């Protein structure tokens, strides 16, 4: 990779919600209509990934992340930051990843794009690991390795 390509990525990560900060709250719903906020996950580590259905990196890493979600049984929240990803597109995509918790726009709540903006996400995938208090343990812009997530989840308090 050319070094000049790393400069924009560095600045993008520097602008995002950073480790040690409290994660921004949100109000989204699951496919059944159940509302979720950041407080819904209080007391347990959570992984939040912002993705898009057309994203080749997301497609490549989702099977490994899904396997980790099944193994660790911590919430793996997936939020599409692509405005063209309708609820149906998201839910169809997630049929192969039942351990993930896809969150969708909520009437009277947030849109996924608004939540991505609140987290200052500039691309996809972006993955945030949070501890049980909602504090950011680590942030990944682009591909994330499963072993790195395991280390972050240990720092976040897994296993409980």
For each residue, the residues with C-beta under 8 A, 3 or more apart:
1: 5 6
2: 5 6
3: 6 7
4: 7
5: 1 2 8 9
6: 1 2 3 9 10
7: 3 4 10 11
8: 5 11 12
9: 5 6 12 13 141 142
10: 6 7 13 14
11: 7 8 14 15
12: 8 9 15 16 122 123 141
13: 9 10 16 139 141
14: 10 11 18
15: 11 12 120 122
16: 12 13 119 120 121 122 126 139 141
17: 21 23 24 119 120 128 136 139
18: 14 21 136 139
19: 136 137 138 139
20: 135 136
21: 17 18 135 136
22: 133 134 135 136
23: 17 38 48 119 128 130 134 135 136
24: 17 38 115 118 119
25: 37 38 39
26: 36 37 38 103 109 110 115 118
27: 35 36 37 106 108 109 110
28: 35 36 79 103 104 105 106 109 110 112 115
29: 33 34 35 36 103 104 105 106 109
30: 33 34 36 101 102 103 104
31: 87 91 102 104
32:
33: 29 30
34: 29 30
35: 27 28 29 40 106 109
36: 26 27 28 29 30 40 41 77 101 103
37: 25 26 27 40
38: 23 24 25 26 41 42 130 134
39: 25 42 134
40: 35 36 37
41: 36 38 44 46 75 77 130 132 134
42: 38 39 132 133 134
43: 132 160
44: 41 74 75 132 157 160
45: 74 129 130 131 132 137 153 156 157 158
46: 41 74 75 76 77 129 130
47: 65 69 74 75 76 77 127 128 129 130 149 153
48: 23 77 78 79 119 127 128 130
49: 58 65 76 77 78 79 125 126 127 128
50: 79 80 81 112 116 119 121 124 125 126 127
51: 55 58 62 78 79 80 81 124 125
52: 55 58 80 81 82 85 124
53: 58 80 82 85 89 90 93
54: 82
55: 51 52 58 59 82 124 125
56: 59 60
57: 60 61 124 125 142 143
58: 49 51 52 53 55 61 62 124 125
59: 55 56 62
60: 56 57 63 143
61: 57 58 64 65 125 143 144
62: 51 58 59 65 66 97 100
63: 60 66 67
64: 61 67 68 146
65: 47 49 61 62 68 69 76 100 144 146 149
66: 62 63 69 70 76 96 97 99 100
67: 63 64 70 71 146
68: 64 65 71 72 76 146 149 150
69: 47 65 66 72 73 74 76 97 99 100
70: 66 67 73 99
71: 67 68
72: 68 69 150 153 158
73: 69 70
74: 44 45 46 47 69 153 158
75: 41 44 46 47 101
76: 46 47 49 65 66 68 69 99 100 101
77: 36 41 46 47 48 49 100 101 102 103
78: 48 49 51 94 97 100 101 102 103
79: 28 48 49 50 51 102 103 112 115 116
80: 50 51 52 53 85 89 90 102 112
81: 50 51 52 112 113 116 121 124 126
82: 52 53 54 55 85 124
83: 113
84: 89
85: 52 53 80 82 89 90 93 112
86: 89 90
87: 31 90 91 104 105
88: 91 92
89: 53 80 84 85 86 92 93
90: 53 80 85 86 87 93 94 102 104
91: 31 87 88 94 95 102
92: 88 89 95
93: 53 85 89 90 96 97
94: 78 90 91 97 98 100 102
95: 91 92 98
96: 66 93
97: 62 66 69 78 93 94 100
98: 94 95
99: 66 69 70 76
100: 62 65 66 69 76 77 78 94 97
101: 30 36 75 76 77 78
102: 30 31 77 78 79 80 90 91 94
103: 26 28 29 30 36 77 78 79 112
104: 28 29 30 31 87 90 112
105: 28 29 87 109 110 111 112
106: 27 28 29 35 109 110
107:
108: 27
109: 26 27 28 29 35 105 106
110: 26 27 28 105 106 114 115 118
111: 105 114 115
112: 28 50 79 80 81 85 103 104 105 115 116
113: 81 83 116 117
114: 110 111 117 118
115: 24 26 28 79 110 111 112 118 119
116: 50 79 81 112 113 119 121 126
117: 113 114 120 121
118: 24 26 110 114 115
119: 16 17 23 24 48 50 115 116 126 128
120: 15 16 17 117
121: 16 50 81 116 117 124 126
122: 12 15 16 126 141
123: 12 126 141 142
124: 50 51 52 55 57 58 81 82 121
125: 49 50 51 55 57 58 61 140 142 143 144
126: 16 49 50 81 116 119 121 122 123 139 140 141 142
127: 47 48 49 50 139 140 144 149
128: 17 23 47 48 49 119 136 138 139 140
129: 45 46 47 136 137 138 139 149 152 153 155 156
130: 23 38 41 45 46 47 48 134 135 136 137 156
131: 45 134 135 137 155 156 157
132: 41 42 43 44 45 156 157 160
133: 22 42
134: 22 23 38 39 41 42 130 131
135: 20 21 22 23 130 131
136: 17 18 19 20 21 22 23 128 129 130 139
137: 19 45 129 130 131 152 155 156
138: 19 128 129 148 152 155
139: 13 16 17 18 19 126 127 128 129 136
140: 125 126 127 128 143 144 148
141: 9 12 13 16 122 123 126
142: 9 57 123 125 126
143: 57 60 61 125 140
144: 61 65 125 127 140 148 149
145: 148 149
146: 64 65 67 68 149 150
147: 150 151
148: 138 140 144 145 151 152
149: 47 65 68 127 129 144 145 146 152 153
150: 68 72 146 147 153 154
151: 147 148 154 155
152: 129 137 138 148 149 155 156
153: 45 47 72 74 129 149 150 156 158
154: 150 151 158
155: 129 131 137 138 151 152
156: 45 129 130 131 132 137 152 153
157: 44 45 131 132 160
158: 45 72 74 153 154
159:
160: 43 44 132 157
